[in-house]
Amino acid sequence: MQGTYLLLIVLTFCFAAWPEATINALTAVSLKIQIYWINWRLKCQARKIHRELTRLCKEAGWPAPGPFVYVDLWDRD
């Protein structure tokens, strides 16, 4: 509980002293969280689709697709 108060006091002080820099820092943190969340969701969906494709290929008697490989959003061209 005291850590929460300390964090609020520090954020209030930073916002009072450097409003633009504080807003920019909080925006950057928010955007990073959003990118990581989107990347995690895409990875989960890709893994789910790969498992389904592997199952369907086995049922049809076709060769299985290659191993699951996911490239993170920040490593793509």
Secondary structure as GFF3:
##gff-version 3
##sequence-region A 1 77
A	DSSP	alpha_helix	2	17	.	.	.	ID=ss1
A	DSSP	alpha_helix	19	60	.	.	.	ID=ss2
A	DSSP	three_ten_helix	73	75	.	.	.	ID=ss3
###
